Amino acid sequence: MSVDYMKHIESVKRILVLLLGAIGLAMQTGIYAWYWFSTYYPILNEFRKGPQDQYMGRGLVFVHWGHVYILAFYFALLLILSNAYGGLKIGYLKPMDVFLSQIFILFIVNFITYALYIIIKIGFVDIVPMIEMLLIQLVLSFVWAYITNFIYMSIFPPRKLLLINGEYAADDIIAKFNTRKDKYRIIKKVNISEGIDKIYKECLGDYDGIIIWDVPNQYRNGLVKFCYGNSKRIYVMPKITDVLLKGSTQLHLFDSPVFLLRDYSIKIEQRFIKRFFDIVLAIVLIILTSPFMLITAIAVKAYDGGPVLYKQVRCTINRREFKIMKFRSMRVDAEKDGVARLASKNDSRITPVGSFIRKCRLDELPQLFNILKGDMSFIGPRPERPEIIKQYLEEMPEFAFRTRVKAGLAGYAQIYGKYNTTPYDKLKLDLTYIENYSIWLDIKLFLLTAKIMITPDSTEGVDDDQTTAMKNS
């Protein structure tokens, strides 16, 4: 398959994705336009006329252009949030993931729109039509996600991939790629021990991409250059140093590019703003969720009479210890043997009430008080137990890097990983957050947290033979 043909295919893919995405956004905006002209504009226009009918009459031309501005604003909001939260990743994400992103996006856009109506009218605006519109849009989004995915997969078959691995078994990465058999198909696996010359020759075969997985640096660098030079798509497992360098600042020392890697990426003004938002949001959410916390506390107490809260020693910035608070979801004697372990799939220690509050994330609500106190932030690496950190450090000394920032209620690893994601992968995700920190990234992750609350995979337990997320060998 020629390089020019592959470039042509990629261009066609991009055009198709952009076209399907534009059609989806246009249909959503069309539904909004119907409700705007039939319901909300008459309501707001009636208010605006008031005692100034004659003045408003002279502004009709402006009003007509105003319709265009309103619809363009709605379309722009959809576009910006869809790009930020994966609502247009046709063919890249599973159709259900695209739909879940659309739920999140439509809710935010319609919430902002309704809030603007209230501001314009300076009073209550009927919310029922907005709810009707949202329900219609969600049905359309569901159908659109699956139809566009079907169109994409019908035109573009799965990529044929060659997997090159090193010392460690490739079972985990093969399993991950196999979850998207509609997108990837690993047709051959070779080990670096078979000889670098043989592997170079194999890379020139009829493959759409090369997976370089856990290959030692002395071979990996040459493989990357070779595949890049031969216009092969490359999937590379980053090492810790790759993640750190990706977050570095690029400088120029005369004619030489230099990567500056700071020992602490979050600046003092960013820490101040982060803490300010933590305090304000914690107070607001404590007030808003207090009825749910009360009901949860009563349910936990009524089930077995045990304590409502579960307090556990965790570590935050610089491995400082504090007591994290959760609503108790397990039996009182869940760790009577004194061994620290994560919840496993179908864990018998979890009570029926506990199972429900874990799925709904209600067990995490008391941590709002940890945030208000200053032990945690809303966004940051999840706090680990001291004894589990000790286990991890024996395998991965770099695990200490993630304690350079304050622990969080949710973080990069929770949003882009799963509960049972391995510690090494979680570490890379957490370091990606630390080394690429910005206030906007915090806002994005905070909003994405709402999305993962309705994603079952993110609460999946570790395997039954694991005591921590470190897989037993």
BAZAVEX-359898 format. One record per atom (N, C-alpha, C): x negated, y, z negated; residue in one letter. Coordinates in steps of 0.001 Angstrom, whole numbers, plus 500000, padded with zeros to 6 digits. Example, Ala and Ser with C-alpha at 12.3 -4.5 7.8 and 13.67 -1.06 7.14 Angstrom:
486810494310492200A;487700495500492200A;486800496700492200A;487150497750492920S;486330498940492860S;487100500030492130S;
//
This chain:
499143498803500000M;500000500000500000M;499108501246500000M;499260502119500993S;498378503276501141S;498650504325500066S;497612505144499823V;497726506221498843V;498787507231499271V;498811507573500568D;499784508549501067D;501214508048500881D;501414506751501099Y;502763506187500927Y;503184506264499468Y;502247505951498541M;502571506008497117M;502899507436496691M;502147508409497223K;502437509805496910K;503814510202497435K;504157509697498613H;505467509985499189H;506580509413498309H;506391508186497846I;507395507544496984I;507584508343495695I;506476508779495102E;506567509548493858E;507286510876494090E;507047511493495249S;507730512748495570S;509230512529495728S;509583511424496381V;511003511089496558V;511656510839495205V;510952510124494332K;511480509871492988K;511768511179492264K;510800512075492327R;510943513353491635R;512126514141492181R;512254514187493505I;513367514916494123I;514700514303493718I;514764512959493709L;516007512286493331L;516388512587491888L;515390512517490980V;515665512795489567V;516137514229489378V;515477515180490054L;515883516587489957L;517289516792490509L;517606516128491617L;518924516272492233L;520011515697491338L;519784514483490823L;520778513864489947L;520949514669488660L;519838515190488149G;519922516014486948G;520704517283487187G;520452517940488322A;521169519173488661A;522662518912488820A;523002517775489433I;524421517419489595I;525074517227488231I;524356516543487336G;524902516325485986G;525138517621485244G;524158518529485285L;524305519819484612L;525419520644485241L;525545520574486572A;526591521331487266A;527972520819486878A;528122519503486751M;529424518951486349M;529785519360484922M;528809519339484030Q;529076519765482647Q;529449521243482604Q;528745522049483395T;529059523478483447T;530424523702484087T;530779522852485055G;532102522953485679G;533222522713484682G;533040521722483819I;534053521462482767I;534146522664481847I;532991523220481472Y;533000524404480624Y;533707525563481319Y;533447525733482629A;534065526827483385A;535581526718483357A;536090525474483475W;537543525280483433W;538107525775482106W;537494525404480997Y;537998525820479680Y;537743527297479434Y;536685527830480024W;536425529259479876W;537525530078480542W;537840529779481777F;538841530563482504F;540262530285482016F;540556529036481654S;541931528684481286S;542260528972479827S;541269528982478963T;541552529098477527T;540816530250476856T;539499530223476872Y;538752531137476016Y;538626532548476578Y;538514532699477876Y;538450534055478409Y;539744534819478145Y;540930534215478392P;542169534944478064P;542244535347476597P;541756534459475695I;541789534786474268I;540886535975473974I;539663535935474474L;538709536996474204L;539077538274474943L;539615538157476159N;540009539331476937N;541176540050476280N;542106539276475717E;543241539866475008E;542760540678473829E;541755540149473139F;541207540889472002F;540517542168472454F;539755542065473562R;538955543195473998R;539801544367474485R;540993544096475013K;541804545194475553K;542209546156474448K;542833545654473423G;543185546478472278G;543732547828472658G;543261548884471986P;543740550235472286P;542996550888473451P;542021550173474065Q;541203550791475111Q;541496550175476478Q;542751549912476769D;543118549267478031D;542590550046479239D;542721551363479171Q;542336552160480339Q;540826552065480576Q;540024552143479516Y;538577552068479651Y;538164550693480184Y;538765549624479641M;538417548284480084M;538854548065481527M;539944548732481933G;540389548602483306G;539363549134484287G;538643550184483880R;537623550731484771R;536392549849484826R;536303548825483969G;535120547964483929G;535362546593484503G;536346546431485428L;536684545111485952L;535531544483486732L;534788545297487490V;533670544750488256V;532654544123487312V;532382544795486210F;531464544267485209F;531998542967484628F;533302542908484414V;533912541706483855V;533707540526484785V;533879540723486100H;533699539624487056H;532266539105487034H;531298540030487004W;529919539587486891W;529676538914485544W;530443539340484552G;530318538725483228G;530610537240483260G;531562536815484109H;531843535381484234H;530598534634484719H;529927535226485691V;528711534607486221V;527654534503485130V;527495535572484349Y;526500535555483282Y;526829534488482237Y;528097534382481899I;528509533405480887I;528210531982481353I;528581531676482582L;528356530326483113L;526869530051483296L;526120531063483733A;524676530899483906A;523996530675482556A;524468531380481535F;523917531209480194F;524163529793479690F;525363529274479911Y;525699527918479479Y;524823526896480219Y;524689527091481533F;523861526181482344F;522404526232481878F;521903527429481584A;520508527578481149A;520274526883479809A;521228527001478887L;521108526311477600L;521039524802477797L;521928524284478641L;521911522852478934L;520571522430479520L;520058523221480441L;518807522887481121L;517630522892480144L;517535523927479321I;516415524050478380I;516423522906477375I;517585522630476780L;517661521563475775L;517511520190476406L;517997520028477629S;517844518735478312S;516381518447478600S;515638519468478997N;514206519289479228N;513469518996477930N;513911519620476843A;513224519447475556A;513524518102474911A;514745517591475106Y;515174516412474358Y;515511515206475221Y;515030515180476459G;515133513966477261G;516494513691477856G;517327514690477985G;518656514469478534G;518681514256480031G;517541514496480706L;517485514336482157L;516439513303482579L;515985512490481660K;514927511518481966K;515524510255482578K;516085510429483749I;516690509324484488I;515595508379484957I;515783507093484700G;514797506108485106G;513663505958484127G;513392506984483326Y;512320506912482328Y;512859506345481018Y;513996506868480562L;514643506357479356L;515755505394479735L;516117504536478792K;517274503676478993K;518514504555479095K;519527504110479847P;520725504955480000P;521380505303478667P;521363504365477704M;521952504674476397M;521154505753475679M;519822505743475819D;519004506790475206D;519280508147475846D;519472508151477160V;519828509395477852V;521171509905477340V;522123508992477163F;523447509373476679F;523370509925475251F;522575509278474383L;522434509765473010L;521822511163473004L;520878511399473910S;520309512742474024S;521367513739474474S;522214513313475407Q;523280514189475895Q;524279514528474785Q;524592513571473929I;525478513848472786I;524901514989471958I;523643514842471619F;522933515822470809F;522909517188471487F;522579517208472768I;522453518458473519I;523802519168473646I;524830518425474030L;526155519024474210L;526704519574472910L;526450518868471826F;526929519355470525F;526284520697470192F;524977520807470383I;524275522051470061I;524730523193470975I;524796522924472276V;525179523977473229V;526593524465472955V;527515523545472714N;528895523945472453N;529038524631471098N;528220524231470140F;528229524905468837F;527773526355468998F;526685526563469739I;526186527927469980I;527235528755470722I;527859528140471730T;528878528840472515T;530058529254471645T;530524528328470809Y;531661528637469937Y;531297529729468933Y;530077529682468423A;529628530714467478A;529639532094468152A;529252532138469437L;529283533413470167L;530712533928470320L;531649533011470556Y;533061533423470660Y;533519534087469363Y;533136533491468247I;533534534042466942I;532921535432466748I;531659535575467165I;530990536876467026I;531671537930467909I;532029537537469150I;532682538476470067I;534038538912469525I;534797537956469025K;536140538285468543K;536134538842467129K;535034538567466406I;534934538950464996I;536105538319464226I;536282537053464413G;537357536340463741G;537451534907464255G;538412534161463726F;538561532748464083F;539036532593465520F;538462531608466200V;538855531243467558V;539259529771467536V;540356529452468204D;540864528080468212D;539769527101468646D;539453526121467792I;538367525176468074I;538855523922468793I;540158523690468811V;540694522457469408V;540312522312470880V;540457523360471719P;540029523208473121P;538538522891473257P;537721523436472352M;536285523156472397M;536017521683472103M;536761521116471170I;536611519692470853I;537072518839472030I;538184519226472643E;538668518505473835E;537616518536474937E;537029519717475150M;536011519863476183M;534807518973475887M;534374518938474627L;533224518123474238L;533497516647474495L;534697516178474174L;535042514767474383L;535022514410475869L;535563515300476699I;535534515065478158I;534096515031478656I;533273515960478163Q;531873516000478575Q;531121514737478148Q;531437514214476974L;530765513001476501L;531133511797477361L;532400511702477737V;532814510608478627V;532085510726479962V;532034511947480490L;531330512176481748L;529844511838481617L;529233512223480487S;527811511950480271S;527524510458480247S;528409509714479595F;528226508257479512F;528256507632480912F;529258508008481676V;529387507476483044V;528208507930483901V;527842509207483791W;526734509765484566W;525425509057484251W;525152508781482961A;523895508148482563A;523749506772483201A;524826506008483223Y;524741504646483758Y;524765504628485290Y;525537505510485892I;525578505556487366I;524234506020487923I;523661507084487338T;522375507583487823T;521268506558487598T;521319505848486478N;520319504802486235N;520444503678487268N;521692503324487598F;521922502284488608F;521377502727489967F;521641503989490331I;521145504514491610I;519614504483491646I;518999504939490560Y;517538504992490491Y;516933503593490601Y;517473502655489833M;516918501303489826M;517190500558491133M;518270500926491809S;518569500281493089S;517582500707494169S;517116501944494065I;516195502468495081I;514747502130494748I;514404502227493443F;513015502032493032F;512900500808492121F;512299499728492599P;512138498518491788P;511120498738490670P;511025497812489706P;510040497950488623P;508609498022489153P;507765498753488465R;506362498853488854R;505651497534488556R;504835497076489484K;504024495875489279K;502716496304488611K;502446495734487437L;501328496187486625L;500314495079486363L;499049495492486261L;497960494619485837L;497559495048484430L;497492494091483503L;497116494386482120L;495682493925481872L;494854494852481405I;493475494536481028I;493354494735479521I;493024493689478795N;492912493810477339N;491520493408476881N;491226493719475615G;489911493446475057G;489946492368474009G;489430492703472818E;489250491708471762E;490568491203471198E;491525492096471021Y;492763491736470349Y;493809491214471344Y;494715490402470827A;495775489831471661A;496670490940472197A;497223490702473375A;498051491721474031A;499540491445473860A;499895490554472941D;501299490159472793D;502202491346472472D;501730492231471573D;502570493362471164D;502868494300472325D;501836494644473086I;502070495598474172I;502878494955475292I;502675493662475528I;503489492964476528I;504950492982476112I;505202492738474825A;506576492761474322A;507203494138474498A;506417495197474287K;506945496552474433K;507282496867475889K;506393496489476792F;506670496721478214F;507854495866478679F;508004494678478088N;509106493792478478N;510471494303478035N;510491495261477107T;511773495862476729T;512327496735477844T;511470497067478818R;511908497848479978R;511590497088481261R;512135495884481382K;511912495085482581K;512515495739483819K;513438496672483589D;513999497408484715D;513010498433485266D;511957498732484499K;511005499775484874K;509586499236485080K;509193498226484287Y;507846497677484371Y;507892496160484509Y;506885495628485224R;506751494176485324R;505266493827485335R;504800493282484223I;503398492866484133I;503263491534484859I;502568491547485981I;502496490329486790I;501187489572486592I;500198490221485937K;498953489508485662K;498245490141484477K;497548489312483710K;496775489780482563K;495350489253482685K;494369490133482508V;492968489716482518V;492277490272481285V;491286489538480797N;490525489967479624N;489174490502480063N;488684491493479354I;487426492134479709I;486269491132479698I;486436490035478946S;485384489017478859S;485181488274480180S;486120488410481102E;485993487727482395E;484969488386483309E;484449489531482892G;483418490205483679G;483925491467484335G;483174492553484177I;483630493853484644I;483734493912486170I;482815493218486880D;482861493245488351D;484131492573488867D;484504491473488244K;485725490771488639K;486952491641488381K;486916492372487269I;488056493229486919I;488163494408487886I;487034494999488254Y;487061496079489243Y;487706495597490546Y;487336494422490959K;487886493862492194K;489381493607492046K;489786493119490856E;491204492831490609E;492038494107490622E;491443495203490147C;492175496484490093C;492570496985491477C;491873496533492492L;492170496970493855L;493301496174494487L;493884495241493708G;494975494420494221G;496261495205494402G;497305494510494804D;498591495144495093D;499351495413493792D;498865496410493017Y;499498496784491754Y;499913498257491825Y;501022498555491157D;501486499947491082D;500853500693489924D;500182499963489036G;499558500602487888G;498691499628487118G;497760500190486343I;496836499396485540I;497017499774484075I;497197498779483215I;497272499010481767I;495912498685481175I;495261499678480591I;493975499463479918I;494256499451478418I;494223498257477856W;494709498082476483W;493613497539475571W;493216498333474615D;492241497906473617D;490939497424474266D;490452498178475208V;489202497849475884V;488074498676475261V;486929498074474918P;485806498821474329P;485402500008475194P;484910501064474531N;484603502317475227N;483614502148476374N;482640501268476192Q;481620501136477235Q;482202500615478544Q;483350499938478473Y;484024499478479680Y;485186500399480068Y;485849500936479063R;487056501722479323R;486768502958480172R;485713503688479824N;485406504922480557N;485182504649482044N;484435503570482327G;484193503231483727G;485451502787484436G;486316502043483730L;487572501580484320L;488486502745484661L;488556503702483745V;489415504871483986V;488939505628485222V;487646505876485324K;487109506591486482K;487334505801487774K;487147504481487704F;487308503645488895F;488761503665489375F;489698503485488438C;491120503474488821C;491564504841489313C;491096505888488655Y;491452507244489071Y;490898507539490464Y;489661507098490691G;489046507317491987G;489722506567493110G;490411505474492764N;491124504690493767N;492629504942493731N;493011506086493132S;494414506542493109S;495359505508492501S;494911504842491430K;495752503894490713K;496340504572489475K;497611504386489263R;498255504879488040R;497676504124486854R;497355504836485761I;496676504222484622I;497492504451483344I;497715503384482589Y;498321503458481258Y;497226503087480260Y;496799504041479432V;495675503815478528V;496142503905477079V;495746502929476247M;496009503012474824M;495009503975474202M;495451505113473661P;494499506055473084P;493937505544471760P;492697505862471511K;492087505589470218K;492220506838469359K;491878506719468073I;492036507848467155I;491279509079467669I;490070508878468159T;489294510025468654T;489977510688469843T;490655509908470686D;491386510486471830D;492493511414471336D;493209510966470307V;494307511763469753V;493769513055469149V;492654512966468426L;492068514159467812L;491599515150468871L;490953514652469901L;490446515535470956L;491573516183471751L;492685515463471889K;493815516018472640K;494355517280471967K;494225517353470642G;494713518521469917G;493665519609469738G;492509519445470349S;491431520424470165S;491666521674471011S;490915522708470689T;490947523959471450T;489827523935472491T;490152524280473733Q;489142524267474786Q;488455525623474878Q;487144525608474720L;486351526819474807L;485397526705475992L;484736527821476302H;483723527818477355H;482460528459476814H;481403527670476733L;480103528178476322L;479319528444477603L;479423529717478073F;478899530080479389F;479597529218480450F;478876528322481105D;479500527521482154D;479808526092481703D;479791525855480384S;480040524508479863S;481339524484479063S;482295523623479439P;483507523486478632P;483192522794477308P;483804523284476218V;483560522740474883V;484907522512474201V;485056521365473541F;486248521090472751F;485956521430471292F;486770522331470709L;486624522704469302L;487670521938468492L;487214521093467599L;488103520300466752L;487973520806465327L;489010521484464845R;488975522045463499R;489299520975462468R;488820521221461242D;489101520247460180D;490518520417459632D;491162521567459925Y;492538521775459456Y;493250522622460489Y;494235522042461161S;494835522692462330S;495947523672461982S;496589523518460834I;497734524363460498I;497242525634459817I;497455526760460459K;496951528042459959K;497761528503458755K;497191529451457981I;497818529893456740I;499174530548456996I;499288531339458094E;500579531977458378E;501622530935458782E;501173529870459451Q;502098528788459806Q;502569528052458549Q;501670527860457594R;502054527198456346R;503064528039455575R;502883529362455607F;503828530253454917F;505220530159455547F;505280530244456880I;506572530159457577I;507212528792457360I;506397527753457417K;506899526390457202K;507520526252455819K;506845526784454802R;507371526702453429R;508642527533453273R;508676528694453909F;509870529545453837F;511093528815454391F;510931528206455570F;512046527476456163F;512417526249455336F;511437525599454727D;511727524443453867D;512652524841452721D;512342525968452082I;513138526417450931I;514552526785451364I;514658527594452421V;515973528061452878V;516841526883453337V;516280526014454188L;517050524879454704L;517412523891453612L;516502523680452655A;516794522751451556A;517978523245450731A;517988524530450423I;519101525090449628I;520419524969450394I;520396525329451690V;521614525257452506V;522126523817452600V;521221522871452867L;521642521481453044L;522071520831451732L;521464521230450627I;521909520714449324I;523360521122449073I;523681522369449400I;525055522850449216I;526014522110450148I;525628521988451426L;526514521367452417L;526713519870452174L;525670519189451712T;525756517729451546T;526131517298450130T;526348518241449236S;526664517885447846S;527894516974447725S;528970517159448532P;530092516203448434P;529683514779448820P;528858514647449848F;528393513320450270F;527494512689449207F;526656513507448591M;525790512980447529M;526606512511446332M;527673513252446017L;528523512862444893L;529217511531445171L;529776511382446375I;530468510143446749I;529480508967446768I;528294509194447313T;527273508138447359T;526863507715445966T;526667508668445076A;526273508358443693A;527335507507442997A;528599507853443205I;529692507090442590I;529723505666443144I;529528505526444466A;529570504198445098A;528430503315444608A;527215503869444504V;526059503087444037V;526259502643442596V;526752503539441768K;526975503218440352K;528093502200440176K;529151502351440964A;530311501466440816A;530017500039441264A;529070499862442189Y;528819498520442739Y;528235497574441695Y;527151497968441011D;526532497044440046D;526184497687438715D;526572498948438541G;526340499606437270G;524908500050437043G;524042499845438003G;522641500214437857G;522420501698438052G;521170502131437964P;520872503560438148P;521221504030439552P;521621505285439640V;522013505854440926V;520789506157441785V;519777506745441150L;518582507146441874L;517460506121441737L;516666506036442772Y;515481505192442769Y;514282506115442912Y;513433506136441879K;512260507002441896K;511014506150442078K;510136506622442936Q;508950505845443266Q;507773506780443485Q;506606506364443032V;505413507189443189V;504950507132444641V;504787508290445247R;504290508402446611R;503153509432446631R;502487509526447770C;501376510474447909C;501706511528448958C;501353512761448660T;501547513851449603T;500181514414449981T;500075515702450220I;498835516303450692I;497681516011449732I;496526515674450307N;495315515341449544N;495546514168448582N;496489513306448932R;496826512103448157R;497317512431446741R;497853513637446568R;498452513991445278R;499724513179445081R;499873512599443905E;501013511728443631E;502220512526443133E;503400512078443527F;504659512650443045F;505713511551443071F;506860511804442471K;507937510819442447K;508995511194443474K;509106510365444491I;510119510594445516I;511458510072445009I;512551510731445394M;513881510333444942M;514734509866446114M;515399508749445915K;516354508234446896K;517558507685446136K;518680507576446838F;519784506806446277F;519397505341446371F;519588504611445314R;519164503213445256R;519968502372446252R;519258501669447136S;519919500839448134S;519662499347447918S;518769499019446983M;518438497621446698M;518879497233445289M;518796495944445040R;519102495450443690R;518129496064442690R;518531496110441430V;517698496694440385V;516385495931440256V;516423494600440476D;515232493763440308D;514531493487441646D;514650494406442594A;514140494170443959A;512641493910443986A;511895494541443072E;510447494338443038E;509998493887441654E;510711492902441124K;510406492416439780K;509035491737439709K;508513491278440875D;507191490652440882D;506065491670440945D;506423492958441049G;505421494016441044G;504703494224442353G;505117493523443416V;504469493645444715V;505192494702445550V;504443495692446035A;505030496730446889A;505243496168448285A;506475496249448782R;506746495743450128R;507845496571450779R;507759496685452093L;508786497380452851L;509986496469453048L;511122497083453382A;512327496299453664A;512127495515454950A;512553494251454947S;512438493413456140S;513803493301456810S;513807492673457984K;515066492462458684K;515957491560457834K;517234491934457702N;518200491147456926N;517713490916455498N;517105491944454894D;516549491830453546D;517656491561452531D;517529490447451802S;518564490059450835S;518576490965449614S;517537491776449425R;517489492678448276R;518397493890448459R;518795494177449696I;519628495350449967I;521087495028449651I;521725495868448849T;523123495669448489T;524032496082449646T;525303495654449647P;526228496091450711P;526359497615450777P;526447498250449615V;526502499710449595V;525195500287450133V;524082499663449719G;522775500113450176G;522610499998451678G;523139498930452241S;523053498734453694S;523759499860454432S;524924500248453924F;525693501316454572F;524982502661454465F;524508503005453260I;523900504330453089I;522549504414453795I;521885503260453996R;520631503283454754R;520906503541456239R;521955502895456775K;522292503098458185K;522714504538458449K;523400505140457474C;523861506522457623C;522836507538457124C;521718507045456593R;520637507877456060R;521044508677454825R;522128508260454182L;522553508965452984L;521589508746451825L;520855507631451853D;519920507348450760D;518779508366450701D;518540509081451794E;517428510032451857E;517793511413451299E;519073511681451077L;519502513035450711L;518842513602449450L;518619512804448382P;517972513386447195P;516580513954447465P;515957513581448587Q;514638514118448896Q;514690515610449222Q;515892516142449427L;516025517587449587L;515494518313448351L;515655517691447186F;515143518293445954F;513621518192445899F;513060517106446439N;511592517010446551N;511042518113447443N;511786518426448517I;511361519491449428I;511441520841448732I;512535521075448024L;512716522343447322L;511624522544446268L;511223521456445631K;510184521523444602K;508812521792445206K;508609521393446460G;507334521634447114G;506464520406447285G;506964519241446865D;506196518002447041D;506226517521448485D;507281517890449212M;507448517455450591M;507860518625451462M;507787518406452761S;508302519343453747S;509374518608454548S;510145519323455361F;511124518644456212F;510414517802457265F;509352518365457853I;508629517661458906I;507191517414458460I;506751516173458612G;505394515792458239G;505298514279458158G;504099513732457983P;503951512275457842P;504726511770456619P;505375510646456764R;506134510089455645R;505194509735454496R;505590510046453250P;504727509736452101P;504665508229451845P;503472507720451615E;503285506297451340E;502974506082449867E;503147504845449421R;502812504486448049R;501294504358447902R;500740504725446754P;499277504678446571P;498688503311446865P;499369502241446414E;498828500901446617E;498852500485448087E;499865500975448841I;499925500661450270I;498867501457451034I;498641502715450619I;497577503505451235I;496234502816451038I;496024502262449855K;494775501549449563K;494592500367450504K;495675499633450772Q;495603498504451708Q;495255498991453120Q;495913500073453539Y;495684500594454876Y;494242501086455054Y;493703501748454011L;492358502299454107L;491300501214454264L;491592500032453743E;490652498927453915E;490553498507455374E;491677498604456094E;491710498249457515E;491387499439458414E;491860500634457990M;491724501848458809M;491287503018457932M;490005503282457798P;489554504429456998P;490156505749457482P;490491505799458794E;491063507034459354E;492453507338458809E;493065506384458098F;494405506618457547F;494418507810456592F;493245508129456023A;493148509262455105A;493398510585455815A;493222510628457147F;493392511880457888F;494813512425457770F;495789511517457675R;497187511965457679R;497580512647456373R;496748512545455327T;497071513197454056T;496501514608453987T;496038515123455123R;495540516503455145R;496681517517455178R;497901517042455393V;499074517923455380V;500099517369454400V;501067518192454072K;502111517795453140K;502997516717453767K;503394515752452960A;504284514691453431A;505635515278453823A;506365514551454692G;507629515080455194G;508791514118455076G;509981514671455176L;511197513862455193L;511280513078456493L;510850513679457573A;510793513018458882A;509573513544459609A;509032512730460499G;507839513148461215G;507782512565462606G;506690512801463259Y;506473512320464626Y;506650510806464704Y;506116510098463703A;506161508634463719A;507578508113463539A;508411508840462802Q;509795508395462602Q;510654508698463823Q;510358509787464513I;511175510195465650I;510794509412466912I;509491509215467112Y;509046508541468321Y;508665507080468088Y;508671506650466838G;508390505258466520G;509599504595465888G;509348503495465195K;510399502779464486K;509949502545463054K;510853502006462243Y;510517501685460867Y;509400500642460832Y;509414499714461802N;508439498624461815N;507279498873462777N;507097500111463235T;505926500441464038T;504668500213463201T;503627499649463799T;502421499312463044T;501748500565462498T;501017500436461377P;500365501607460780P;499415502315461724P;498703501573462566Y;497748502195463490Y;498482503093464487Y;499616502607465010D;500396503418465944D;501040504603465232D;501522504382463987K;502092505491463217K;501030506549462943K;499812506089462638L;498730507030462365L;498457507908463578L;498420507310464757K;498179508081465975K;499298509088466221K;500536508687465937L;501653509618466105L;501564510762465107L;501248510447463845D;501136511487462823D;499990512443463133D;498871511922463618L;497747512782463972L;498066513642465190L;498890513120466098T;499346513927467228T;500098515150466731T;500938514962465705Y;501679516081465109Y;500729517071464442Y;499807516552463639I;498897517425462888I;498018518251463824I;497481517607464865E;496531518279465742E;497197519165466795E;498507519047466958N;499216519869467941N;500290520725467271N;500078521049465999Y;501121521705465218Y;501483523089465749Y;502775523370465702S;503301524702465961S;504661524800465285S;505118526018465043I;506449526210464458I;507509525649465395I;507317525848466712W;508278525326467678W;508341523802467613W;507188523141467410L;507179521681467295L;507983521238466076L;507852521971464969D;508647521660463772D;510141521776464059D;510522522846464765I;511931523053465093I;512436521930465988I;511639521572466989K;512023520502467908K;512199519180467165K;511247518832466291L;511329517572465555L;512478517594464560L;512734518762463967F;513852518882463028F;515175518591463735F;515336519142464944L;516567518913465695L;516649517469466197L;515504516903466585L;515501515519467058L;515818514532465948L;515597514949464689T;515911514066463567T;517391513700463571T;518232514660463972A;519667514377464060A;519952513289465085A;519165513269466159K;519361512260467203K;519006510868466708K;517871510723466003I;517453509388465577I;518352508821464490I;519138509689463852M;520072509191462839M;521135508288463443M;521365508392464768I;522358507532465423I;521682506500466319I;520347506313466104T;519602505327466885T;519267504149465995T;519890502972466176P;519687501830465298P;518247501353465218P;517477501421466318D;516119500889466328D;515234501540465284D;515519502796464964S;514642503515464054S;514744503022462623S;515765502238462286T;515909501707460943T;515650500216460884T;515150499645461984E;514900498218462027E;513791497852461055E;513983496800460268G;513008496409459268G;511812495713459862G;510780495524459017V;509610494803459464V;509925493323459513V;509029492529460099D;509243491095460170D;509285490494458774D;509965489369458648D;510178488751457348D;508882488347456652D;507811488061457422D;506557487633456806D;505598488775456531D;506116490007456557Q;505290491159456281Q;505666491757454932Q;504639492241454183T;504910492995452969T;504786494481453201T;504011494863454208T;503919496255454653T;504048496236456153T;503900497391456772A;503973497443458229A;502743496859458891A;501735496493458126M;500543495843458669M;500869494380458913M;500851493928460142K;501239492563460470K;500194491584459966K;500692490530459365N;499797489476458904N;499234488718460089N;497935488448460076S;497319487716461172S;497170486242460802S;
//
